[in-house]
Each structure stands twice: as C-alpha cells, then as structure tokens.
Amino acid sequence: MSSTMSCRILNSARNSISALRGKRHLYSRLVQNENKLKWKDFSKRLFRPVAVDCRPHNHGFFQQKAFRHTSTEEDDFHLQLTPDQISVLLRAGELSHKVLEFEGKFLNPVLKFESNQLAANSPVEDRRSIASCLQTKGMMFGVFDGHGGHACAQAVSERLFYYVAVSLMSHKTLEMMEDAMECMKPLLPILQWYKHPGDSIYKEVTSLHFDHLRVYWQEMLDLHMEMGLSIKEALTHSFQRLDSDISLEIQAPLEDEILRNLSLQVAFSGTTACMAHVDGIHLHVANAGDCRAILGIQEENGTWSCLPLTQDHNAWNKAEILRIKKEHPKSEERTIIVEDRLLGVLMPCRAFGDVQLKWSKELQQSVLQRGFDTEALNIYRFTPPNYYTPPYLTAKPEITYHKLRPQDKFLVIATDGLWDLLGNEDVVRLVVEHLEEASRQKPELDKKPANLGLMQNLLRQRKAKGIHAPDQNAATHLIRHAIGCNEYGEMEQEKLAAMLTLPDDLARMYRDDITNKCARCVQIKVTRESEGKILTYWLLELGKT
C-alpha cells in the first residue's frame, strides 16, 4: 500500500467524526434529532455479535464462592485454603472451546482453545478476546493489559477485531455491508465471539463504536481495492486507526453524559495489546507494548525449544529506545526515559489510549475543562516534566509472520503478569508437562468405564495427601505454577494459598493481573488458549502440517 493511502486511512478520521459527510457516508442522513434514538436502536440490533458461551461446566458439582477482602493496619490476615478451594479460585476464569471444522464460512484452522485470567487489581484491568472471522478466513486471539483503569482495555478488546475484519474484506463484501445499511436491511455478521460468561461489554456505546467502524469501511470502499488489505497491513492500520478513533471521540462534542464520561476514561487510561491471526499455516502476530507471544517447538529428536514471536516494547529494548529518541530532538535524549519508564511515567513504550502522553498540553486542558468530574471518574491528571514534543507514545504494532511447520506445537500469548513470573523456557516446559500428563490420563480413561466408587476413592486419597486434581486447562496450569512455585521450581501449597488470599490492596504489590491463552493445532487445526493479566494467556498447540 502506498504511503498516500496509509495517510488517508489513518488521518481522515479527524474530519469524519466531527463533520457531516457526503454521499455514501454515515453522517449525511442519520444525524437528525428526531431520528437519533431510532438509529441508535437499529445499529445496536445490527451490531449484536454472534457469541458462543465457553464457560467450564461443573456437571452438577457446585463449589462455594470464595471472596477476597481489604486489609487494615491491624489486620493479621491468615487463611489456609485446601487444594480444592485453591483450584476453585484458579479455575474461575477458565475458558475453553472445541471449534467445529466449518464453524464459519471457511475451513477453520483451530480445533480447540483454552484461556484463563487471574486478577491482582480490583477490578481486573486485563481483557481477553477470541473470535472467528465470518466474512474472511482465520481466527483471532488477543490479550490486552490495561493500566490507569480498565476502560481502554475493555474498549480495545471489543473493537479491535472488528477493524481487522473490515480491513481484510473484499470491495464486494464492503459494498454489500454498505448497501444493507443504506436499505436498513440486516447486516452481514462480521465476527463470531467466544466469550466467558464473566466477560463484560460496553453496551452503552455500541452505537457510537459502530458509527465509527462504518466510517472506516466507507473509507476502505473509497480506496477501490478489490481484495482488501494484506494481513500485515490490516493489523497495522487497525491498531493505529482504532487508537486515532479513541483519541478523536472525546474531542468531538457528545451530548450524552454517559458517553462523554466513558470516552474520557477510555482515552485517559491505556492498554497494551498482543493479538494473533491464524489462517491455515499462516500465523501473524501483532504486538504493541509488553505482552508476549511464543511458540513451543519440538524437534525431530524430541527436544523442546522456544521461539519468541514478539519483542517487549520497554526500556530494556535498545532498538525501541533508539526509535523513540530519533523521533524527538537531541535535547530530550536524557529525559525521554527516566528510571526505566517513558518520561518517568509509563513502563511500556507502545499502547492504546494514554492521551496524556500523546496530546499537547493545550489540547488536554481544553478537553478536561468541559465540566468533567475527573476525580469521580478516576482520571489521572499529571503532566510529566520535560513534556515538550508530543506524541511520545504510539499504538503502531510490530508485526511478525511465521509459516507453521510440523515441529511448531503450540502458541502462548500472555500479558506481562505471566512473563514477570515465568521465563519463556519455563512456560514451554510447563505446557509440555501438562500435555504429557493429559495424554497419560486419557488412555486410562479410555480403557475402563468410569466407576463412581473408584473415582471417589482416588479423590479421598488425593485430599488426604493434599494433592489437587490435575488441571484440565493449560492456562490454569501455567497460572498455578507462576504464583505457587518457589525459586527452585517446586510447587508450594502455602505460597499458592497466600498469593490467592492477599487482600485487594496488597495483591498488586506482589503480582500483576495475569491473562493468557493457549491454542494448539492438529494438522493446522487445533488451538488451545488461556489468558490473564496478573496471569492472562492464550496457548495454541500445533500439529502436523
């Protein structure tokens, strides 16, 4: 794609959000006051996502809920959890799903995925997303590590995949979408989501978000590209365009107070993002920030190794620091990174939102003076010293392409909460151990019919020995070992229980939210995922190609 086209896609949003557009553009017809409510209701119905419930099922066995508390100065808090109670807490955020071969219009590259999430912040600031493209090919997996609140991570987790899907659509499909809108007919479904029942949705702003997505596909139509963007172009432009829309939405006048407040929270909080697009043997990973994706590889001789697919965008990445310094005057070389943070404030060097590191001081002041109660909205108002030549932060992702091979067995995508506690090789080793344990158990189950008395006896033996039942979800297995192992890699039940029962105001001091996803592909088909912010991740297992 030419640089002219790139600039057009990324920059034209400034006019399209605040001004009326001409023929074939959204705001030429439907902004009349008497039609506003009707249009909002209609767009909500059109934008209602196809969703699959991926919750783990207990099959009649219910566990009592466990709650965390807030400490006090006099609190000498100590709670002993049984192995079963620990497992209940760890497995609360599990998500897994077996995908049908043709769950969309095309052959699905993923057979199964697993994910999990464990909070350190209250509420959790991490988000996770999985979806199949219904008008193009492929599945998408993403983890989003929020900071300064959960608002930006929530918005990006809901919206980013739509921008990617639209970017990949052919001109013919986009015309069908626009014609349906013109004639007030049902819209073609764009994504099929796979959600945990605890996942939240910003229902109040669905109409606003859809409006801006439609403006984006109208601009794609104007480019007259028959086959849409390449996957690399689609990922790059989708990250940058969504970040631009987040910034412009709060600059445009909004009459609805709820929309204004929420848009402000989204823009002034932030999130890093790492997502994978899997289409047959083609794997693309887009990363902005310090989330991470790795491949587990098994060589012909049986040995295992790790292939990193992303680089952390932080102060320890020399190439990243060099990039930032080149974008600013030499006089700022010593002040751009202070105490291993961008301007002494932010650890990651790429992120969505965080407009206080992107806007001029004048623009920030102009927006915040519109009568917002920033204290009630928990808006962090701070201009770092030496703030001269913004923007200092970008959401432009780094894209990695990998052609899947028979030796590529699984992919793990996780927020930094997991990587702060486990190294790349540790994660590969733990996933391999989990898969081997699962394969050893399955033949035994296949040989003998289930015997209730035998199962109860085995459970009693485990309970007497203080042993937890094996995790069925690879993401849970990673989280358990991330927070429960000592420096020698040995599991300590007391440490695990202590980390799970830390009061809300202490938990963040010892660990971050974790979200991870695991996916696996058998003959380029099976995917396992798991995600979390203190621990959030996705895992994909890959097989023969």
N, C-alpha and C positions, 0 to 999 in steps of 0.2 A: 504494500500500500504506500502511496506517495505521502510525503510529509504534508502536502496541502490537504489531502483527505484526512490525515490524522488530526491536524489542527482543527479542521471543520467539525469533526465528531466531538472533540473534547471542548472546544471553545464556544460552539454555537448555543450551548445550554443557557448561557447568560441572557441572551435575548429571548429564548423560547420559554423560559419560566416566567418572566415578568411582562412580556409583551404579547399582544394578540398576533396570531399567525394567519397566513393567507390560506389559499385552497389546500385541502387535504391535511390541514394542521388542526390540532386539537382545540385550540382556543378560538377558532374562527366562528364557532357555533354555540358552544355549550357553556358559556360563562354568564348568560343572562340570569339575573337574580331569581326570577320565577321558576327557572328550570334547575337551579343548583341542587336542591335536595333530591329531585328525581334522578338527576345524572349521577349523583354520588351513590344512591341505592343501586342503580343499574350497573355501574362499574364494579361495585362490590360483588354483585352476583357473577359478573363475567370473570372476575379475578379470583374467584373462590378456588383454592388449589385442590388438586386431586391428592389425597393423603392416604397412607397406609399406616395402621397402628402397629408399631413394632415393640410394644411393651412385652417384657417377660411375663409368662403366666405361671401361677402357682399350682394350678390344677387342684384347687380345693384346700391347699395348705396355706393358712394365713399367719403372718408374723405380726407381733405388736410393734407399732411405730416407735422409733427412738428419737429423742429430741436433744439438741444441744442447748446450752444455756450461756448467759453472760456472767463473767466473773465479777467479783467485788474485791476490794483490797483485803478484806478479812477472810476471803474465801480460800479454804484449804481443800481444793476440789480433788476428789479421788474416786474413780469409778472403775470397777472391774467388769469387763464385758466377757461373756462366754464366746467361744468360737462361732456359735450360731448367731449370736447378736452382732458380732463383727461382720459376718457375712451379709446379714440383712442390711446393715448400713452401707457396705461396699457395693452391694448389688442393686441399690435403689434406683440408680441412674442407668441401668443396663438397657441396651437397645440391640436387637439382632433381628435379622430377617433373611429368609431364603427367597431369592428372586426367581420368578418364572423365566424360562428361556426367552419368551416373547411377551414381556410384561408391557412393553410399549409397541411401537410400530416396527422396531428393528430387533435383530438378534441381540440379546443382552449379554454384555461381556462379563457380568458379575453374577455369581450364583448365591453368595451369602456375604453378609457384612455384620460386624459387631462393633459396639461402641459403649463407652461409659464416661461418667463425669462425676468428679468429687469436688465439692465446694470448699474453699477456705474463706472466701468473702461471703458476707451475708447482706444482700442476696448475691448469688454467684454471678461473676462478671463474664465467664466464658459462655460461648454458644457453639453449637454444632449443627451441621446441615448435611443431608443426603437427599439426592433427587435424581430421577431419570429424565432425560430429555425426550419429550414425546413427539416433537416435530423434526428433530435431528437425531443423530446417534450419540450414544455414550451415557455414562453416569458420572455424577459429580459428588465429591466428598469434601467437606470443609470444616476447619476449626477456626474459631475467632476468639482471640484473647483480649477482652475488654480491659480498659483502665479508666479511672476517673468516673466510674459508674458503668452500668451495663447497657445504657441506651444505644450507644453506637454499635456495639457488638450485636445487639438484638436486631437493629435495623439492617446491618450488612448481612447478617445470616439469613434474613428473609428476602433480601432484594438482589444480592449479587448474582445468584444463579439465573435469575430472570434476564439480567443484562447479558450474561454469557450466552444463554439460549437464543435470545433475539439476535445477537451478533453472528451466530452461526447459521441463521435461517437464510434460505434462498430468497431471491427477489420475489418469486412466485408466492412463496408462503407468506411473506410480509404483506404482499398485496391482498391475499385472502384475509389476513388479520385486519387490515385497514378497511377493506370492503365490508367485513362483518360489523365493524364499529360504525361505519357510515350508515349502514342499513339497520342498525340496532338489532342485529342478529346474534345468536350465541357465538362466542369466541372460541377458536380452537384451543384446546388445553395445551399449555406450554410445558409444564413440569408435573411429574408425579413425585410427591414428597414421601419420605419415610420418617415418621416422627415418633418420639417418645411422648406418652400422654402428658408428661410434665412440661413439655416444651411450650413456651408462651408465644403469643402472636400479637403484634400491634394492630388490632382490628380497627382502631380509631383512625388510622392514617392509610388504610388500604387504598382508598380512592385517590388520595394525593400521590401516593407512590405509583399507582397505575397510570395516572395522568402523565407523569414524567417518564415512565417507561415507554408510553405511547409516543411521546415527543421524540424519544431516542429512535424508535423503529421508523418513524416518519423520516428522520434524517438519514437513516440507513437506506430507505427507499429512494431518497433523492440522489444517492450515490450510483444507482443503477448497476449494482453488482449482482450478476446472475446467481453466483454460488455463495454469497456471503463471505465473511472474513475467514482466514485460516484460524486454526485453534489458537495459535500463539498470538495472533493479532486480536482475536476475540477476548482472550484473557487479559491482555494488556489494556485494551481500550475499555473493557468493562470495569476493571478496577478504577481506572482514572476517571471515567465518566460518572460512576456512582459517587465517588468522592467529591467530584465537582457538584453534582446534584445536592448532596448533603450540605455543602457549603452555601449554595445558592438558595436553597429552600428557606433558610432562616433569614436571608437578606430580602427576599420577596415579601410583600405585605400579606399577612394571613389574618383573616377576621376571627377565625375560631381560636379561642384561648387555649384549648387543649392541644390543638395542632401547633400553635406557636411555642408553647412550653416544651412540648415533646421534641420539636425540631431544634430548639435551642439545646436541650440536653444531649441530643444525638451529635450535634456539631461540636459542642464543647467537651464531650467525652471522646474517647478514641478506642480503636481496636486494631490489633494486628490481624493478619489473615493468611492462611495457607490452605489451598484447595487443589484437588487432583481431578483431572478429567480423564476417564478411562474409556477408550473406544477400541475394542478388539485388542490388538497387540500394541496399540499406541497409547502411551501414558504421558500426559503433560501435567506438570506441577507448577503452580503459580504461588509465589511467596512474597509477602510484604511484612517484614518485622522479624520476630524471633521465635515463631513457631517453626516446626521442623518436620521433614518427611524423609524416611529412609527405606531402602529395600533390603530384605533379607535374602541372601543368595546362597544356594547350596551347590558346591562344585561337584564334578563327577566322582571325586574320591570321597565324597560325603562330608567334607569340611564346610563350615559355615563362615560367611563374611558379611560385612555391612557396606552398602553403597549409599552414601548421603546424596539426596536429591535437592537439597536446599542449603543455603548459607545463612547464618544468623546475621541480621542487619542490626548490629550494635557496635559499641565502642571497641570490641575486640576483633572486629573485621577491618583490617587495614585498608582493603580496597574500598570499603564503604565509607570510611572516614576520609579517604582521599577524594572520593566522589563529592562528598559534601563540601569539603574545603575548596574544591575547584569551582563550585557554584557561588562562592562568596569572596569578597575582597580579601587580599592577603592580610590586611589589618585585623581581620577576625579569626585568623588561624588559631590563636591561643584561647579564644573564648567560645568557639563552637562546641567543643567537647570539654566539659568541666566535671571532674570526679566521675568519669566514665558514663556521663549522661549528656544527651543533646541539650545544649545550653544549660547544663546542670539540672535539668528537669526530667527528661524522658529517657528511659533506657533504650527502647527500640528506636531506630533511625528511619523507619518507614511505618506508616499507619494511616488508617482512615480517620476522618474527624480531626480532633485536636486543632481546631482553627486558631487557637491562641498561639500556635507556632507556625501558622500559615498566613493569617491576615495581618494587615498593617495595624498599628496601634489605633489609628483614626477609625478604621472600619469596626474594630472590636468595640470601641467606645460608642460609636453610632448605633450599633445593634443593641448593646446592653442598656442603652438609655431609653429604650422604648417601653419602659414600665415593667420589666421583668423583676420578679422577686428571686434574685439569684441565690439568696441564702436558702429559701424554701426549696428551690429546685436543685440545690446542692451543686451549683456551678462554681468551679474552681477559678477564681479571678486572680491571676498573677501574671505579670509581665516580667520575664526574666531580665536581668541586667544584660547589657550588650546586645539588645534586640534592635538591629539596625536594618537588615536587608532580608525581610521575609519574602517568600516562604523558606523555612528551614527543614520542613518535613514534606515527604511525598508518599502517595499511596501506589506509585508505579511499582508493579511486581517484577521480580526476577523469574523468568520462565525457564524451566528445564524440560527437555524432551528425552524420553527413554523408550526404545523399542523393546518390548518384553521378550524375554528368551526363556527356554525351558528351565534354566537354573534360577530364574527370578521367582521366589516362592511366596513372598508376602510383602506388603507395604504398610508402614505405620506412619500415621500423621497425628501429631500431638502438639498441644500448647506447651509453653516453656515450663509449666509446672512439673511436667513429667521429666523433661530433659535436665532440669535443675537437680533432680534426684537420681537419675539413671543415665549412664552413658549410652551411646549408640550400640556398642557391642553388648552391653548388659541387656538392652531391650531385645536384641536379636536372640540372645541366649535364652531369655525368659520365654519368648514366644515359641521358640523351638521346643523347650521343655514342656510347655503347655500342649503343643500339638502332639508331641510324642506320648504324653500322658493320656490325652484324649484317644489316640489311636490304640493304646494298650487296653483301655477300658472298653472300647466298642466291641472287639471280638468276644469278650467275656459276656457282654450283654446279648450278643447275637447267638451264643452257644446255648444259653439256658433261658427258659422263660422266667419272667420276673416272679420272685417268691416273696410275698409280703413279710413273712416271718424272718426269712434270711436277711432282707433289707433292714428290718428293724433291729436285728441283732448286730449287723455291721454298724448301724448308726449309733447304737449304745456303746459299742467298742470305741468308735471314734470319739464320742463325747467323753468317755472315761479317760482317754489318752489326751484330751484337749486338742484333737485334730479336726480341722474344718473339712467339710465335704469339698471335693475338687471344684474349682471354678469352671463353669461351662462357657464363660465368656472370656476371651483372651484379653480384652481391655481391662476387665476386673482383675485378672491375674497380674497384669502389669502394675496397676494401681496398688494392689495389696503389697507387692514386693517393693515398690517405690517408697512407700511410707513405713513399712514394717521391718525392713532388713537393717541389720547393723553394718558397721564398716567392713565386716568380713563376708558380707553377702548372706548372712544367716538370718532366717526369719525369727523375730522376737515378738511373741504374742503381747507382752506387756507394752512394748513400744507401739505396736499397731493399735492397741486399745487406747493408749494415751493420745496418739495422734488423732484418733477419731472422736475423742470426747473433749478435745480442747474447747474452751469457751470461744464464742464468736470473736471476742476482741483480742484473743491470743492466737487463734489459729493462723491468721495471716502472717504472724511473726515467724512461724515455723515452716509454713508451706504455702504455696500458691494454689489457686484453683487448678484442677487438672482435668483436661478433656483429651480423649484420644480415640482414634478409630483404627480398626484392624480389618483388612479385607484380603481375601485370597481368591485366586483364580485357578480353576482346574480346567485345563485346555482353554485357557484365557476365559474363564467363566466364573470362578467363584471369588467372592470378595468378603472379607471379614473386617469389621471396623469397630473402633472403640475410641471414645473421645472424652476429654475432661480438661478443666483449666488448672486447678491445682494439679489434677491429673485428667487430661482430656486427650483422647487419641483415636485415630482410626487405624485399623490393621487390615491390609489386603493380602491374602495368601494367593500366590500364583502357581500354576502348574505347567504342564507340558504345552508348548506352543506348536 
